[in-house]
Amino acid sequence: MSKALSVDLRERVIGAIDEGLSCRAAAVRFGVSAASAIRWRSLSLKTGDVRPGPLGGDRRSGLIEKHADLILGRLEAQPDITLAEMQAVLAEQGVTVSTTAVWRFFDRRRITLKKSRRTRTSKVGQIS
């Protein structure tokens, strides 16, 4: 997993930019990418701080969690609904999510949808 560069390095790059160096020149001076120096400068101007944000983790589950009542209500009404059908139900409401996102929604709640054994065993596979 990647690791953010130190706050000290970020502050030194921003300090050099504040002293008159361009973002690209400061990047060369400190051995970082020009894109990083530009992002850090932008972050410094916007928030006044250059500390990195949190790395990793789930950032998109909030989208589907907003519709938990709809999903759980539909599941209660139709217990054998498939992930693709649930995705279509959400799409009707204007929510675009993947079937994997729907699966993760159920997994977080420990809801498993298993096929039930409603039919008799086939005689073809039995040994007499």
LUMKOL-238080 format. One record per atom (N, C-alpha, C, O, CB): residue in three letters; atom name; y, x, z. Coordinates in pm, 1 decimal, m for minus. Glycine has a CB too. Layout:
% residues N
resn,name,v,u,w
ala,CA,Y,X,Z;
...
//
This chain:
% residues 128
resn,name,v,u,w
met,N,m117.7,84.3,0.0;
met,CA,0.0,0.0,0.0;
met,C,124.5,89.1,0.0;
met,O,125.9,195.0,62.6;
met,CB,m0.4,m96.0,122.2;
ser,N,224.8,46.6,m68.2;
ser,CA,347.3,124.9,m76.0;
ser,C,421.9,123.3,57.3;
ser,O,400.6,36.5,142.0;
ser,CB,437.2,71.8,m187.8;
lys,N,508.5,220.3,72.6;
lys,CA,586.6,230.6,195.1;
lys,C,732.5,251.4,156.7;
lys,O,762.2,329.4,66.2;
lys,CB,534.9,346.7,286.2;
ala,N,822.3,183.4,223.6;
ala,CA,964.9,194.9,193.2;
ala,C,1016.5,332.8,231.4;
ala,O,971.2,392.9,328.7;
ala,CB,1045.1,85.9,266.5;
leu,N,1111.4,381.4,153.5;
leu,CA,1174.3,509.1,186.1;
leu,C,1258.9,492.6,311.9;
leu,O,1303.7,382.4,343.6;
leu,CB,1261.0,560.5,67.6;
ser,N,1280.3,602.1,382.6;
ser,CA,1344.9,596.6,513.2;
ser,C,1488.8,545.7,505.7;
ser,O,1557.2,560.4,404.4;
ser,CB,1342.7,733.3,576.9;
val,N,1531.3,486.4,614.6;
val,CA,1667.8,435.8,625.1;
val,C,1765.7,552.9,620.7;
val,O,1875.1,540.5,565.6;
val,CB,1686.6,353.2,755.4;
asp,N,1726.7,666.3,678.6;
asp,CA,1812.5,784.8,676.9;
asp,C,1842.4,828.2,532.7;
asp,O,1957.6,855.4,498.9;
asp,CB,1745.9,900.5,755.0;
leu,N,1740.1,834.7,448.7;
leu,CA,1759.5,872.4,309.0;
leu,C,1848.3,770.9,238.3;
leu,O,1938.4,807.9,163.0;
leu,CB,1624.4,884.5,236.7;
arg,N,1823.1,645.6,262.5;
arg,CA,1904.6,540.3,201.0;
arg,C,2051.6,555.7,240.7;
arg,O,2141.1,544.1,156.9;
arg,CB,1852.5,400.7,242.1;
glu,N,2075.0,581.6,368.8;
glu,CA,2213.5,596.1,416.8;
glu,C,2281.1,719.9,357.0;
glu,O,2400.2,716.7,326.2;
glu,CB,2216.0,604.4,570.6;
arg,N,2204.4,830.1,340.5;
arg,CA,2262.1,949.3,279.5;
arg,C,2297.9,925.6,133.2;
arg,O,2400.8,974.0,85.9;
arg,CB,2165.4,1066.3,291.1;
val,N,2213.1,851.0,60.8;
val,CA,2242.8,819.0,m79.2;
val,C,2367.9,732.6,m86.8;
val,O,2455.5,758.3,m169.5;
val,CB,2122.9,746.8,m146.2;
ile,N,2377.7,630.4,m1.9;
ile,CA,2495.2,541.6,m1.2;
ile,C,2619.3,620.0,40.5;
ile,O,2727.6,597.0,m13.4;
ile,CB,2472.9,420.8,94.6;
gly,N,2605.1,712.1,135.7;
gly,CA,2717.8,795.8,176.8;
gly,C,2771.1,880.4,62.3;
gly,O,2892.2,894.5,45.3;
gly,CB,2677.0,885.6,291.6;
ala,N,2679.4,936.8,m16.2;
ala,CA,2720.9,1016.9,m131.7;
ala,C,2791.4,930.5,m236.1;
ala,O,2888.0,974.4,m298.6;
ala,CB,2599.4,1086.9,m194.8;
ile,N,2744.0,809.8,m254.5;
ile,CA,2808.3,717.7,m349.8;
ile,C,2947.8,681.4,m299.3;
ile,O,3043.7,676.5,m376.3;
ile,CB,2722.1,588.5,m369.9;
asp,N,2957.4,656.1,m168.7;
asp,CA,3087.6,622.7,m109.7;
asp,C,3186.7,739.0,m121.1;
asp,O,3307.7,717.4,m126.9;
asp,CB,3070.2,583.5,37.4;
glu,N,3135.1,861.8,m124.3;
glu,CA,3221.6,980.0,m136.9;
glu,C,3265.2,1005.4,m281.3;
glu,O,3344.4,1096.0,m307.2;
glu,CB,3149.5,1103.0,m83.2;
gly,N,3214.1,926.4,m374.4;
gly,CA,3260.6,939.1,m511.7;
gly,C,3155.7,968.1,m616.7;
gly,O,3186.2,963.7,m735.9;
gly,CB,3359.2,1042.8,m517.2;
leu,N,3033.0,997.8,m576.6;
leu,CA,2928.5,1020.2,m676.4;
leu,C,2887.4,887.7,m738.4;
leu,O,2896.2,782.6,m674.9;
leu,CB,2806.1,1090.7,m613.5;
ser,N,2842.9,893.7,m862.2;
ser,CA,2787.9,772.3,m923.5;
ser,C,2649.5,747.6,m864.2;
ser,O,2591.2,836.7,m802.5;
ser,CB,2780.6,785.1,m1080.3;
cys,N,2598.2,629.1,m882.5;
cys,CA,2464.5,597.1,m830.9;
cys,C,2360.5,689.0,m892.5;
cys,O,2270.4,736.7,m823.5;
cys,CB,2428.6,450.1,m859.3;
arg,N,2372.8,713.8,m1021.6;
arg,CA,2275.6,798.9,m1090.4;
arg,C,2285.2,944.1,m1042.1;
arg,O,2182.7,1009.8,m1023.4;
arg,CB,2297.4,792.3,m1242.6;
ala,N,2405.8,994.0,m1022.1;
ala,CA,2423.4,1131.6,m973.4;
ala,C,2369.5,1145.5,m831.0;
ala,O,2306.7,1246.2,m798.1;
ala,CB,2572.9,1172.3,m978.0;
ala,N,2393.4,1046.3,m747.7;
ala,CA,2341.3,1049.6,m610.7;
ala,C,2188.5,1044.6,m612.2;
ala,O,2123.2,1109.9,m530.8;
ala,CB,2398.3,931.9,m527.6;
ala,N,2132.1,967.5,m704.4;
ala,CA,1986.6,959.4,m715.7;
ala,C,1927.4,1094.9,m752.2;
ala,O,1826.9,1136.8,m694.8;
ala,CB,1946.5,854.4,m820.0;
val,N,1989.2,1162.7,m846.9;
val,CA,1941.5,1295.4,m886.3;
val,C,1953.6,1392.1,m769.0;
val,O,1862.1,1470.3,m743.4;
val,CB,2020.8,1348.3,m1008.4;
arg,N,2064.3,1387.4,m698.8;
arg,CA,2089.7,1477.7,m587.0;
arg,C,1984.7,1464.3,m477.1;
arg,O,1943.2,1563.9,m418.0;
arg,CB,2227.4,1451.7,m529.7;
phe,N,1941.5,1339.7,m449.6;
phe,CA,1847.3,1317.0,m340.0;
phe,C,1703.4,1296.3,m387.3;
phe,O,1614.1,1273.0,m305.8;
phe,CB,1891.0,1197.3,m259.9;
gly,N,1681.0,1304.8,m517.8;
gly,CA,1544.2,1295.9,m569.1;
gly,C,1483.1,1157.5,m562.9;
gly,O,1362.6,1143.6,m541.8;
gly,CB,1457.7,1388.9,m494.5;
val,N,1564.1,1056.0,m580.9;
val,CA,1513.1,919.1,m586.4;
val,C,1545.8,861.9,m724.6;
val,O,1620.8,922.0,m801.6;
val,CB,1574.9,830.1,m471.6;
ser,N,1489.5,747.5,m754.3;
ser,CA,1516.9,688.6,m885.1;
ser,C,1656.9,628.7,m887.8;
ser,O,1710.8,587.2,m785.2;
ser,CB,1412.1,581.2,m919.5;
ala,N,1713.9,625.3,m1007.3;
ala,CA,1846.9,566.5,m1023.6;
ala,C,1843.8,417.7,m986.7;
ala,O,1938.9,365.5,m928.5;
ala,CB,1897.4,585.3,m1169.3;
ala,N,1734.4,350.6,m1020.7;
ala,CA,1721.8,207.8,m988.9;
ala,C,1727.0,185.5,m837.2;
ala,O,1788.3,89.6,m790.3;
ala,CB,1589.6,151.0,m1046.9;
ser,N,1662.3,274.7,m761.0;
ser,CA,1665.3,261.7,m615.3;
ser,C,1807.2,279.0,m562.4;
ser,O,1851.9,201.6,m477.8;
ser,CB,1571.6,364.6,m550.0;
ala,N,1877.3,378.9,m611.4;
ala,CA,2014.6,402.4,m566.0;
ala,C,2103.8,282.9,m599.3;
ala,O,2188.4,244.0,m518.8;
ala,CB,2071.4,530.5,m630.1;
ile,N,2085.1,226.0,m715.7;
ile,CA,2164.3,108.6,m756.0;
ile,C,2132.2,m11.6,m667.5;
ile,O,2222.8,m82.8,m624.1;
ile,CB,2137.9,73.5,m904.2;
arg,N,2002.6,m34.4,m640.4;
arg,CA,1963.0,m146.6,m553.7;
arg,C,2015.7,m128.0,m412.6;
arg,O,2064.3,m223.1,m351.3;
arg,CB,1810.5,m161.1,m550.5;
trp,N,2006.4,m4.8,m360.0;
trp,CA,2055.3,21.6,m224.9;
trp,C,2204.6,1.3,m216.7;
trp,O,2254.1,m52.1,m117.5;
trp,CB,2019.5,162.8,m181.1;
arg,N,2278.0,42.8,m318.9;
arg,CA,2423.7,23.0,m322.4;
arg,C,2456.3,m125.9,m322.6;
arg,O,2544.6,m171.6,m249.9;
arg,CB,2485.9,91.7,m446.8;
ser,N,2384.6,m200.0,m404.2;
ser,CA,2405.4,m344.8,m410.5;
ser,C,2374.4,m410.0,m275.6;
ser,O,2449.1,m495.9,m228.8;
ser,CB,2317.8,m407.0,m521.1;
leu,N,2264.2,m368.7,m214.2;
leu,CA,2226.0,m421.4,m83.1;
leu,C,2331.5,m387.0,21.4;
leu,O,2364.7,m469.8,106.2;
leu,CB,2089.0,m366.2,m40.4;
ser,N,2383.6,m265.8,15.4;
ser,CA,2486.6,m222.0,109.0;
ser,C,2614.1,m304.5,93.4;
ser,O,2675.9,m343.8,192.4;
ser,CB,2517.2,m73.4,88.5;
leu,N,2652.6,m330.1,m30.1;
leu,CA,2773.7,m409.8,m53.3;
leu,C,2755.0,m555.5,m12.3;
leu,O,2847.3,m619.0,38.7;
leu,CB,2813.9,m402.6,m200.3;
lys,N,2633.9,m608.1,m35.0;
lys,CA,2608.6,m748.8,m6.4;
lys,C,2590.1,m777.3,142.6;
lys,O,2646.0,m873.3,195.6;
lys,CB,2486.7,m794.3,m81.7;
thr,N,2510.7,m692.4,209.8;
thr,CA,2475.9,m719.7,350.1;
thr,C,2537.7,m622.2,448.6;
thr,O,2542.4,m649.7,568.5;
thr,CB,2327.4,m717.5,366.6;
gly,N,2585.3,m508.1,399.3;
gly,CA,2639.5,m406.5,489.3;
gly,C,2531.8,m322.3,554.1;
gly,O,2560.9,m242.5,643.2;
gly,CB,2722.8,m471.3,595.7;
asp,N,2408.2,m338.6,511.2;
asp,CA,2296.2,m266.1,569.7;
asp,C,2201.6,m224.1,457.8;
asp,O,2193.8,m291.2,354.9;
asp,CB,2222.2,m353.0,676.0;
val,N,2130.4,m114.6,476.9;
val,CA,2038.8,m67.3,373.5;
val,C,1893.2,m67.6,419.8;
val,O,1806.5,m11.9,352.4;
val,CB,2078.1,72.3,330.1;
arg,N,1866.2,m129.8,533.9;
arg,CA,1728.2,m134.2,581.6;
arg,C,1641.3,m215.4,486.8;
arg,O,1685.3,m316.9,432.8;
arg,CB,1721.8,m193.1,723.0;
pro,N,1517.0,m170.3,466.6;
pro,CA,1427.8,m243.2,375.8;
pro,C,1381.9,m375.0,437.0;
pro,O,1375.7,m389.6,559.1;
pro,CB,1306.2,m157.1,340.1;
gly,N,1350.7,m468.4,352.1;
gly,CA,1295.3,m595.0,397.8;
gly,C,1147.0,m579.1,426.1;
gly,O,1091.5,m471.4,404.3;
gly,CB,1318.9,m705.8,293.8;
pro,N,1083.2,m681.6,473.0;
pro,CA,940.1,m672.6,502.6;
pro,C,859.0,m655.3,374.0;
pro,O,891.9,m713.0,270.4;
pro,CB,893.0,m798.0,578.6;
leu,N,752.9,m575.3,382.2;
leu,CA,665.1,m552.8,268.3;
leu,C,541.2,m638.9,280.9;
leu,O,493.2,m665.0,391.2;
leu,CB,626.7,m404.8,257.0;
gly,N,490.1,m682.7,167.5;
gly,CA,365.4,m757.8,163.8;
gly,C,380.5,m897.4,220.0;
gly,O,490.7,m946.7,243.8;
gly,CB,258.9,m684.5,239.4;
gly,N,267.6,m958.1,239.9;
gly,CA,266.5,m1091.6,295.8;
gly,C,281.3,m1199.6,190.0;
gly,O,308.6,m1172.3,73.1;
gly,CB,375.4,m1105.0,396.9;
asp,N,263.0,m1319.5,233.5;
asp,CA,270.8,m1434.9,145.3;
asp,C,414.1,m1482.9,137.9;
asp,O,475.1,m1513.5,240.4;
asp,CB,178.1,m1547.9,193.3;
arg,N,468.1,m1489.6,17.8;
arg,CA,606.7,m1530.5,0.3;
arg,C,620.0,m1663.6,m71.5;
arg,O,730.1,m1717.9,m81.5;
arg,CB,681.8,m1425.1,m75.1;
arg,N,508.6,m1717.2,m121.9;
arg,CA,520.7,m1835.9,m204.7;
arg,C,453.2,m1959.4,m146.4;
arg,O,463.7,m2067.1,m205.1;
arg,CB,464.2,m1808.2,m338.5;
ser,N,384.6,m1947.8,m33.4;
ser,CA,313.2,m2063.5,19.0;
ser,C,407.8,m2174.1,63.8;
ser,O,366.8,m2289.7,74.4;
ser,CB,225.0,m2021.8,134.3;
gly,N,532.2,m2140.8,90.0;
gly,CA,628.5,m2243.1,130.9;
gly,C,646.2,m2350.5,26.2;
gly,O,675.5,m2465.3,59.5;
gly,CB,761.7,m2180.2,161.0;
leu,N,628.8,m2314.9,m100.9;
leu,CA,642.9,m2410.9,m210.0;
leu,C,541.5,m2523.2,m197.9;
leu,O,576.3,m2640.7,m210.2;
leu,CB,627.6,m2341.2,m344.6;
ile,N,417.3,m2487.7,m173.9;
ile,CA,312.7,m2589.8,m165.5;
ile,C,310.7,m2655.3,m27.7;
ile,O,272.9,m2771.8,m14.8;
ile,CB,175.7,m2528.5,m196.5;
glu,N,351.0,m2581.3,74.6;
glu,CA,352.2,m2636.9,210.1;
glu,C,450.7,m2752.7,223.6;
glu,O,431.0,m2840.7,307.4;
glu,CB,386.5,m2528.3,310.8;
lys,N,555.9,m2753.8,143.0;
lys,CA,652.4,m2864.2,146.9;
lys,C,588.3,m2996.7,108.5;
lys,O,638.5,m3103.6,143.2;
lys,CB,769.6,m2835.2,54.1;
his,N,477.8,m2988.7,37.0;
his,CA,411.2,m3109.4,m12.9;
his,C,278.2,m3134.2,59.3;
his,O,188.2,m3197.7,4.4;
his,CB,387.3,m3097.9,m164.3;
ala,N,266.7,m3084.7,180.4;
ala,CA,142.1,m3098.6,256.4;
ala,C,105.0,m3244.7,277.6;
ala,O,m12.3,m3280.6,267.0;
ala,CB,154.3,m3028.5,391.3;
asp,N,202.7,m3329.3,307.2;
asp,CA,172.4,m3471.3,330.2;
asp,C,113.3,m3535.5,205.4;
asp,O,17.9,m3612.7,214.8;
asp,CB,298.9,m3547.2,373.3;
leu,N,168.4,m3504.8,90.3;
leu,CA,117.3,m3558.7,m36.2;
leu,C,m24.8,m3510.8,m60.6;
leu,O,m111.6,m3590.5,m96.3;
leu,CB,208.1,m3517.8,m153.7;
ile,N,m49.5,m3382.8,m42.1;
ile,CA,m181.6,m3325.3,m68.1;
ile,C,m285.8,m3382.8,26.9;
ile,O,m392.8,m3426.0,m15.8;
ile,CB,m177.1,m3172.7,m55.1;
leu,N,m253.9,m3383.0,155.1;
leu,CA,m350.6,m3432.7,254.1;
leu,C,m373.2,m3582.7,240.0;
leu,O,m484.2,m3631.6,261.1;
leu,CB,m302.7,m3400.8,396.0;
gly,N,m267.5,m3655.5,204.0;
gly,CA,m283.5,m3799.5,180.5;
gly,C,m373.0,m3828.5,61.8;
gly,O,m456.7,m3918.6,66.7;
gly,CB,m148.5,m3864.5,158.9;
arg,N,m355.3,m3751.8,m45.1;
arg,CA,m438.8,m3769.4,m164.0;
arg,C,m582.4,m3729.7,m135.2;
arg,O,m675.6,m3792.8,m185.0;
arg,CB,m384.0,m3687.5,m281.2;
leu,N,m601.1,m3625.0,m55.0;
leu,CA,m735.5,m3581.9,m18.2;
leu,C,m806.0,m3688.9,64.4;
leu,O,m926.0,m3711.4,49.0;
leu,CB,m730.2,m3450.0,59.6;
glu,N,m731.1,m3753.7,150.9;
glu,CA,m789.4,m3861.5,231.7;
glu,C,m829.0,m3979.8,144.3;
glu,O,m933.3,m4041.4,166.1;
glu,CB,m690.5,m3907.0,340.2;
ala,N,m745.6,m4011.7,45.0;
ala,CA,m774.8,m4122.8,m44.5;
ala,C,m888.9,m4091.1,m141.1;
ala,O,m965.7,m4179.5,m179.0;
ala,CB,m650.5,m4160.0,m122.3;
gln,N,m898.8,m3965.3,m180.0;
gln,CA,m1001.7,m3923.9,m276.2;
gln,C,m1065.7,m3794.4,m226.5;
gln,O,m1025.1,m3686.1,m268.5;
gln,CB,m941.0,m3904.7,m419.8;
pro,N,m1165.7,m3803.7,m137.2;
pro,CA,m1222.8,m3685.2,m73.9;
pro,C,m1292.6,m3588.6,m169.7;
pro,O,m1308.6,m3471.0,m136.8;
pro,CB,m1319.2,m3727.7,29.9;
asp,N,m1334.2,m3635.3,m286.6;
asp,CA,m1405.8,m3548.3,m378.6;
asp,C,m1316.0,m3494.1,m490.0;
asp,O,m1365.1,m3455.4,m596.0;
asp,CB,m1522.4,m3622.9,m438.9;
ile,N,m1185.9,m3491.2,m466.4;
ile,CA,m1091.1,m3443.1,m567.5;
ile,C,m1111.3,m3293.7,m591.0;
ile,O,m1138.2,m3218.4,m497.4;
ile,CB,m944.9,m3471.7,m524.0;
thr,N,m1098.4,m3251.7,m715.9;
thr,CA,m1113.3,m3110.5,m748.6;
thr,C,m978.3,m3039.9,m737.0;
thr,O,m873.7,m3104.3,m729.1;
thr,CB,m1171.7,m3093.1,m890.8;
leu,N,m982.5,m2908.8,m736.0;
leu,CA,m858.7,m2831.8,m728.4;
leu,C,m770.2,m2858.1,m850.6;
leu,O,m648.3,m2870.2,m838.3;
leu,CB,m889.9,m2681.9,m716.7;
ala,N,m832.2,m2866.8,m967.5;
ala,CA,m756.6,m2893.2,m1090.1;
ala,C,m691.9,m3031.9,m1085.3;
ala,O,m578.6,m3049.3,m1130.2;
ala,CB,m848.5,m2881.5,m1213.3;
glu,N,m762.9,m3128.9,m1031.8;
glu,CA,m705.6,m3264.1,m1018.9;
glu,C,m589.7,m3263.6,m919.9;
glu,O,m489.0,m3330.9,m941.9;
glu,CB,m813.7,m3365.5,m973.5;
met,N,m603.5,m3188.5,m811.8;
met,CA,m495.1,m3180.0,m713.7;
met,C,m374.5,m3108.9,m775.0;
met,O,m260.0,m3145.2,m747.7;
met,CB,m542.5,m3105.9,m586.1;
gln,N,m400.3,m3008.9,m856.8;
gln,CA,m293.0,m2939.8,m927.8;
gln,C,m220.9,m3037.5,m1019.6;
gln,O,m98.3,m3032.8,m1030.2;
gln,CB,m348.4,m2820.2,m1008.6;
ala,N,m294.7,m3125.9,m1086.2;
ala,CA,m234.8,m3225.7,m1174.3;
ala,C,m151.6,m3326.9,m1094.7;
ala,O,m45.3,m3369.5,m1140.0;
ala,CB,m343.9,m3298.1,m1254.3;
val,N,m199.8,m3364.9,m977.1;
val,CA,m124.2,m3456.9,m890.8;
val,C,9.6,m3394.1,m853.6;
val,O,112.9,m3461.0,m856.1;
val,CB,m205.2,m3492.1,m762.5;
leu,N,7.6,m3266.0,m819.2;
leu,CA,131.0,m3196.7,m784.3;
leu,C,223.0,m3183.2,m905.7;
leu,O,345.1,m3193.6,m893.8;
leu,CB,99.5,m3058.6,m726.1;
ala,N,163.0,m3159.9,m1022.1;
ala,CA,243.5,m3147.0,m1144.6;
ala,C,316.1,m3277.9,m1175.8;
ala,O,428.4,m3276.2,m1226.0;
ala,CB,154.1,m3106.1,m1264.3;
glu,N,252.2,m3391.0,m1146.2;
glu,CA,317.0,m3521.8,m1165.5;
glu,C,441.7,m3534.4,m1078.3;
glu,O,535.6,m3605.7,m1113.7;
glu,CB,218.5,m3636.4,m1133.4;
gln,N,442.5,m3465.9,m965.6;
gln,CA,556.9,m3468.6,m874.1;
gln,C,657.6,m3358.2,m906.9;
gln,O,757.6,m3341.8,m837.0;
gln,CB,509.1,m3454.4,m729.4;
gly,N,630.2,m3282.2,m1014.6;
gly,CA,721.4,m3175.6,m1055.1;
gly,C,698.4,m3043.0,m984.2;
gly,O,784.7,m2955.3,m987.7;
gly,CB,861.2,m3219.1,m1031.7;
val,N,583.3,m3027.2,m919.9;
val,CA,550.8,m2904.3,m847.6;
val,C,452.0,m2824.3,m931.1;
val,O,339.5,m2868.7,m954.0;
val,CB,492.3,m2935.1,m705.6;
thr,N,493.0,m2707.9,m976.2;
thr,CA,406.3,m2623.8,m1057.8;
thr,C,343.1,m2517.3,m970.0;
thr,O,410.8,m2425.8,m923.2;
thr,CB,484.9,m2559.1,m1174.4;
val,N,213.0,m2529.7,m948.0;
val,CA,137.5,m2432.0,m868.9;
val,C,6.0,m2404.5,m939.3;
val,O,m38.0,m2483.5,m1022.8;
val,CB,112.9,m2482.8,m723.2;
ser,N,m56.2,m2293.4,m906.0;
ser,CA,m185.8,m2258.7,m963.1;
ser,C,m296.9,m2323.8,m880.8;
ser,O,m275.5,m2369.3,m768.5;
ser,CB,m204.2,m2104.7,m968.3;
thr,N,m415.2,m2326.6,m939.9;
thr,CA,m529.0,m2379.4,m863.8;
thr,C,m559.8,m2286.9,m746.3;
thr,O,m609.3,m2332.2,m643.1;
thr,CB,m654.0,m2395.1,m954.9;
thr,N,m531.1,m2158.7,m761.2;
thr,CA,m550.9,m2063.9,m651.0;
thr,C,m459.1,m2097.2,m534.6;
thr,O,m499.9,m2086.1,m419.0;
thr,CB,m526.1,m1919.6,m698.2;
ala,N,m337.1,m2137.5,m562.7;
ala,CA,m243.5,m2175.6,m456.1;
ala,C,m294.7,m2299.5,m382.5;
ala,O,m282.1,m2309.7,m260.5;
ala,CB,m102.1,m2202.1,m514.3;
val,N,m352.2,m2392.9,m457.6;
val,CA,m409.3,m2513.4,m395.2;
val,C,m527.7,m2473.1,m307.2;
val,O,m542.5,m2521.9,m195.1;
val,CB,m454.2,m2617.3,m503.7;
trp,N,m611.5,m2383.5,m359.5;
trp,CA,m726.6,m2337.1,m281.6;
trp,C,m680.3,m2270.8,m152.6;
trp,O,m736.3,m2296.7,m46.1;
trp,CB,m812.2,m2239.2,m364.0;
arg,N,m578.0,m2184.8,m161.2;
arg,CA,m526.7,m2117.4,m41.4;
arg,C,m469.7,m2217.1,58.7;
arg,O,m481.5,m2197.0,179.6;
arg,CB,m419.5,m2015.3,m79.7;
phe,N,m407.9,m2324.3,9.6;
phe,CA,m355.7,m2429.7,97.0;
phe,C,m469.7,m2486.9,181.2;
phe,O,m457.5,m2501.0,302.9;
phe,CB,m286.9,m2542.3,13.6;
phe,N,m580.6,m2519.8,114.7;
phe,CA,m695.6,m2574.9,186.8;
phe,C,m759.9,m2469.5,277.1;
phe,O,m803.7,m2500.7,387.8;
phe,CB,m799.5,m2629.6,87.6;
asp,N,m765.4,m2346.8,230.7;
asp,CA,m826.5,m2239.9,309.3;
asp,C,m749.1,m2215.9,439.3;
asp,O,m809.9,m2192.8,543.8;
asp,CB,m833.0,m2110.4,226.8;
arg,N,m616.2,m2221.1,433.8;
arg,CA,m535.9,m2202.9,555.1;
arg,C,m566.7,m2310.1,658.8;
arg,O,m554.2,m2285.9,778.9;
arg,CB,m386.9,m2204.8,521.0;
arg,N,m606.1,m2426.6,613.8;
arg,CA,m637.9,m2537.7,704.2;
arg,C,m787.4,m2549.0,732.6;
arg,O,m832.4,m2641.1,800.8;
arg,CB,m587.6,m2668.0,645.5;
arg,N,m863.0,m2453.6,679.0;
arg,CA,m1008.2,m2453.4,695.3;
arg,C,m1070.8,m2582.2,642.1;
arg,O,m1166.2,m2634.1,700.1;
arg,CB,m1044.7,m2434.6,842.4;
ile,N,m1017.6,m2632.8,533.0;
ile,CA,m1072.7,m2751.5,468.0;
ile,C,m1160.2,m2703.6,354.2;
ile,O,m1113.0,m2636.8,262.2;
ile,CB,m959.8,m2848.4,416.7;
thr,N,m1288.6,m2738.0,360.9;
thr,CA,m1379.9,m2700.4,254.4;
thr,C,m1430.4,m2826.7,187.4;
thr,O,m1464.3,m2924.6,253.9;
thr,CB,m1497.3,m2615.0,308.4;
leu,N,m1435.1,m2823.5,58.5;
leu,CA,m1486.0,m2936.6,m17.3;
leu,C,m1619.0,m2895.5,m77.4;
leu,O,m1623.8,m2820.4,m174.8;
leu,CB,m1385.3,m2982.0,m127.8;
lys,N,m1724.3,m2944.1,m20.1;
lys,CA,m1858.0,m2908.5,m64.5;
lys,C,m1919.5,m3024.6,m140.5;
lys,O,m1892.4,m3141.3,m112.2;
lys,CB,m1946.6,m2868.8,54.5;
lys,N,m2002.3,m2990.3,m236.8;
lys,CA,m2074.7,m3093.7,m309.1;
lys,C,m2177.6,m3155.1,m214.9;
lys,O,m2241.6,m3084.9,m136.6;
lys,CB,m2142.8,m3036.0,m437.2;
ser,N,m2192.3,m3284.5,m223.3;
ser,CA,m2292.3,m3350.2,m138.3;
ser,C,m2421.4,m3366.2,m217.1;
ser,O,m2420.7,m3374.7,m339.9;
ser,CB,m2241.2,m3488.7,m87.6;
arg,N,m2530.2,m3369.9,m145.2;
arg,CA,m2660.5,m3387.2,m209.2;
arg,C,m2695.3,m3534.5,m209.7;
arg,O,m2760.8,m3584.7,m118.4;
arg,CB,m2770.6,m3304.8,m136.8;
arg,N,m2651.1,m3602.7,m313.0;
arg,CA,m2673.9,m3746.4,m321.4;
arg,C,m2792.3,m3780.7,m410.7;
arg,O,m2841.8,m3893.3,m407.3;
arg,CB,m2549.8,m3815.4,m372.5;
thr,N,m2837.7,m3685.6,m489.9;
thr,CA,m2949.0,m3714.3,m581.1;
thr,C,m3077.2,m3653.7,m528.3;
thr,O,m3076.8,m3557.9,m450.9;
thr,CB,m2919.4,m3660.9,m722.2;
arg,N,m3185.7,m3712.1,m572.1;
arg,CA,m3315.2,m3659.4,m532.2;
arg,C,m3340.9,m3527.4,m602.5;
arg,O,m3281.7,m3499.0,m706.6;
arg,CB,m3427.3,m3759.9,m563.2;
thr,N,m3428.8,m3447.5,m545.7;
thr,CA,m3467.3,m3321.0,m605.2;
thr,C,m3544.5,m3348.1,m733.4;
thr,O,m3625.7,m3440.5,m739.4;
thr,CB,m3551.4,m3236.6,m506.7;
ser,N,m3519.1,m3267.5,m835.9;
ser,CA,m3588.8,m3281.7,m963.1;
ser,C,m3734.3,m3241.8,m946.7;
ser,O,m3766.4,m3146.5,m875.6;
ser,CB,m3521.5,m3196.9,m1072.5;
lys,N,m3823.7,m3317.1,m1014.4;
lys,CA,m3966.0,m3286.0,m1006.7;
lys,C,m4001.6,m3166.6,m1095.9;
lys,O,m4110.2,m3110.2,m1083.0;
lys,CB,m4049.2,m3408.4,m1046.7;
val,N,m3912.1,m3128.4,m1184.9;
val,CA,m3939.0,m3017.9,m1274.9;
val,C,m3952.9,m2887.9,m1197.0;
val,O,m4037.9,m2805.1,m1229.6;
val,CB,m3828.5,m3006.0,m1379.7;
gly,N,m3871.4,m2869.3,m1096.1;
gly,CA,m3871.3,m2745.5,m1021.2;
gly,C,m3974.4,m2739.9,m910.4;
gly,O,m3989.0,m2635.6,m846.7;
gly,CB,m3737.9,m2723.3,m964.1;
gln,N,m4046.3,m2847.5,m885.2;
gln,CA,m4143.6,m2850.6,m775.4;
gln,C,m4279.7,m2799.7,m821.5;
gln,O,m4321.4,m2823.2,m934.9;
gln,CB,m4157.1,m2993.2,m719.4;
ile,N,m4346.5,m2730.7,m732.9;
ile,CA,m4483.2,m2682.6,m760.4;
ile,C,m4580.2,m2777.9,m693.7;
ile,O,m4567.5,m2808.9,m575.3;
ile,CB,m4505.0,m2535.2,m709.0;
ser,N,m4676.8,m2823.7,m770.7;
ser,CA,m4772.1,m2919.8,m715.6;
ser,C,m4893.5,m2852.9,m661.9;
ser,O,m4983.8,m2919.8,m611.7;
ser,CB,m4812.1,m3019.7,m818.4;
//
